[in-house]
Amino acid sequence: MKKVTFVITHFSSGGAERVLSIIADSFAKKTEYDVTVVMLEEYRADYDINPAIHVVAIKKPQNKIKRLFYRIVKLREIFQNTDVIISFLWHINLYTIVSSALLSKRVIISDRSDPNNELIGNSSFIKQLRRYMYGLADCIVFQMPDAKNYYPAKVQKKSCIIPNPINPLLPVPNLGTRDKSILIAGRLAPQKNIQLAIKAFYKFSKIHNDYVLKIFGQGPQKNELESLIRKLGITSKVRLEGFSDRIYEEMNKAGMYLSTSNYEGISNSMLEALGLGMPVIVTDCPVGGARQYVKNGKNGILIPVNDENALLHAMNYIADNSEFAHKLSLNAVQIREQLAADKISKMWEDLL
């Protein structure tokens, strides 16, 4: 059996975590792979984990310096007993590269967002360190060509493009009547620019008074968003729903889906909205994941980043044109075949 070890922070409700869980599960179902998932944080699993997967959660010391060395030591111990290492997310990738040094293991890392924007503080030193360290891996997996092209030729030569899979647990899409609700699903963080959606909805609701906006997710901007909702006087129409294990049920009945991010890799929530036949409105943000899968006017609507007027116009157009909205739904569900989990998992297996 080939021993494959995946490394991630934990199995939270994030997009990278979901993708890794799908890929790890597909490997674990095959007899030729022995799969381990290492969580660099304490154990957390918002997704079901295949019982065939070995899970190791590394406890973290409170002291940052001790934590750094402790993680490297523990990872190195684990890596000595594996054949292939696959890590997701830039900071986990750096831990993986350092911890696997001189072990003669095959190291595959995966960059999951816009490399020019994802670093906290936009540190030029960390960016340069990352560009150098990525060159030490055996292979780098990107979601989009624009992300790959950010890096020097040395990194690009040993890289490949593998898109996100559609969650195989998606229910049957609703291609019939939808209710008058608008849905957002994502982390409540500046990157997602949810304020833009709330401001546009405030104007939208003056024309379409019977609609509500449901925002699913958790994050540091919760209080800020609550304050904006109160300020605009729309507390009866905008709901911060938090995390929900019934999100697919909510998506399958909502009238439209919004993603107003300033940057993204490939949004899993966007792909799931398409797969459930939702009329979607998404920003054409770097690194190009939205424009790769949303064809403007055919299976969704693309708008410029941070353009409130364009968002308002798109919302009104979907609400006022039921035939157009139905056309978007019919075309959107084709993404399920294009990005089927077994197809994407096969790309990862071929890479190994």
Disulfide bonds with the S-S distance in Angstrom:
none
